[in-house]
Amino acid sequence: MAPRPTTPRSATDPHEGQEIATAGAPPQVADAAVIMLHGRGSKARHALTLVDEFLHRGVMYLAPQAAGSSWYPTPAASPIDRNEPWLSSALGRVSAALDIAADAGIPPERVVFFGFSQGAGLAAEFAVRNPRRYGGLVALSGSLLGPDLGSRIRGDEDREGDRDGHVGDADLDGTPVFFGSGRDDPRVEADRVEASARVFAELGADATSRLYEGLDHAINDDEIRVIDSFIERLD
């Protein structure tokens, strides 16, 4: 069957109806899942080409497609409301992928989120807005959204509420989280990568970050090993 068109169909829910491509174990036998979120300008089916690097028996791989191959229109450091309604619509597609896993009998604690670039920001945003124990989160060459990540830590006196993406009082219950990026990545500041990891640690995740020398806006072998190790923990 041909992939669905990737152009937006709705001004208020631009990612509505976009494909969620799949690979790996069929729902009938899957007991874990990886939700893979592509970067700007890429496609879900391209993300699935990475599966051979960390293929595990019994794992379903789910890759939502962004309308126009972009999850949100402005840079990660922009005020969050400038990325609406695209961001809320994108978060809905992540929820839809999680629902597919749930329908296969896979609970959230056996789901790993993986995102690259814009997909990393989307994965991170979904987890902090829906905090609970997950199987893991690997965010590469991306960060949480918003101009001031420090203000998103719970307990900040100036936070304005969920409409600005601030975190609440629930926590991630020890979810393993990894942020990786090139130290001089031209598309994401190293400080934002490390600040994102700190927000997750404050939310109760087992969060780490790693900056690589000489890595451009790309994925290296060490990061592939990290993804593989996160999935292996679910075996």
N, C-alpha and C positions, 0 to 999 in steps of 0.2 A: 504494500500500500504506500502511495506517495506521501511524503511529509506534508502537513498542513501549511497553508500560507503563514508567513511570520509577520505580516503587516497588522497594525492595531485594528481591532474591530469596534472598539468602544472608547469614547473620550474619557469616560469616568472609570473604566476598568480595562485599560489598554492591553493587558496580557491575557484577558479572558479567552478561553478556548484554545490557547496555544498547546501544542503537542507536549506530552511528557514521554520522551523516548525511554526505552528500557533495554537492558541487557542482563546477562548472567542468569541466575536461577529463576525459573518460572514461579509464580505466586504459590502454586500448589506445594512446592518443596522448599521455598525460601524460608530461612529462619533468622535472617539479618538483612539490612538494607543500607545502601549508600546513596544519599541524595547529592547529585553532582550539579553544580551551578556554574555555567560558563561565564566567560568574561565578555566585555563589550566588543562587538564586532564578530563574535564567534557564534557557534551553534551548539545545540544540545547534542547532536549526533557526533560532532567533533569531540566534545567532552568525553563521550563514551569510547573514543579511540584509546583513551588512557587506561581503560579497564584491564587490558592485558598486562599492565604493569603491576596490578595489585588484585588479580583475579583470585577469588576464594570460593570454594565449594559452598553452596547453600546461600550465597549472597545475591540479592537482587539489586541492580544498579538503576537508579531513576534519574533522568536528566530533563528537567523542565526547559522549555524554549522561551526566550524572551521575544516579545514583539519587536520587530525591527532590529533584533540582535542586540538590544540595549535594555538593561533592567531599569535604569533611571537616567534622566537627561543631563544632570549637572554633576560636577566633581564631588567626591566624598566629603570634602571640607565645607561645602555649601550648607547654608541653613537647611534643615531637614524638610521643611515645608516646600522648598523649591523643587523637591523631587516628587511631589505629589501631583496627581494620583498614581503615578507610575510605581512608587515604592510600595504603597499599600496593595496595589494589584499584584506586584511581584511577590510580596509576602503571602498573598493568597495562593499563588502557584506553589510555593514551598509547602504550604498547608495541604494543598491537593496531593502533592507527592507523598507527604506523610500519611495522608488518608489511604493512599494506595497500599502503603506498607501495612497500615493497621488492618485493612481489609484482608491482607494475606496472613494476619495473625502475628505481625511483627510489632512489638511494643517500642515506644520511643527510646528506651534504654538500650535497644539493639539497632539503632539507626545512627550512622555516622554522616555528618554533613561535611561536604568538601566543596570549596569554592575558590575560584581564581579571579583576581582583579575585581571587577564589579560583582562577580559571583561570591567572592570572599566577603565583601561588604554586606551583601544580601544575606548570606548564611549567618554572619555575626549578628546582624540586626534581628533576624528571626529568633535566634537563641536568647538574646537578652530581653526581647519582648515577650517571649514564651518560656520563661525559665523553669526548668525541671531537670531531672537526670536524663541525659542522652548518651548514646554510645560514644559520641565524640564529635569534635569540630576541628577541621583543618582549614585554615584560612590563609591563602598564599597570595602575596603581592596585593594586599588590600587591607582595609581597616573598617571599623565602625564608621557610621556617618555622623556629620555635624561638625561645626567649627570648633567646639570646645569639648573634647572627650572627657576631660576631668569633671565637668559639671554633670556628667551622666551617672556618676557613682552615687549609690544610694546614700542618703544622709546629707547630701549637699543642700545647703540652706536655700539656694537660689533656684532649685529645680522647679519647673513649671508644670509638670505632669506628663502623662503618657503621650499627649499629642505631639510633644517634642522628642519622643523617643527616650525619655528618662527611665531608668530602671526602677523597679519597685522593691518590695520587701521579700519576695520569693527568691529562691536561689537555685543554682544549677547543680547542687548536690554532688559535687566532686566530679562532674563531667570533665573528661580530659580534653584540653583545648590547646591547639598549637597555631601560632601566627609565625609565618616565615616570609622573608622578603630579602631582596638585595639591599645592602646598606645604601647604595646610591641609585636605587630604582628611580627612574625619571618620572614615574607616575604615582608613586606613593611615598610619603615622607617616612623615614625610619622612626621618627618620634611618634607618629600616629600608630604605627604597628605596635610599638612597645606600650603606648598608652591604652590601646585596645585590649592587650593582654592584661593590663592592670585592672581595667573595668571588669573583665571576666573573673579575675581572682577575687575581687571585691564581692562578686556575685556568688562566690562559693565554688567556682570551677577550679580544677587542677590545671592552671593555665601557664604556658611558657611561650616565649618568643625567641626567635633566632634570626639574626641578620647576617647575610652572607657577603663576603667580599667578592667583587667581580661579577656578581649576578645581575643581569639586566632585568627587564620585566618578563620573567620566564620562570619555569619550574626546573629545579636541578635534581640530581639523583638522590641526594640526602632527603629532600622533601618527599620524593616518591617512597622512600623507605619509611618515612614517618607515617604517610597515609597507610601503607601496608601494615605497619605495626598496630595502628589504631583498629583496623579491620580484624587483624589477627587476634586481638584481645576478645573479640566476640565469638571466636571459635569454641 
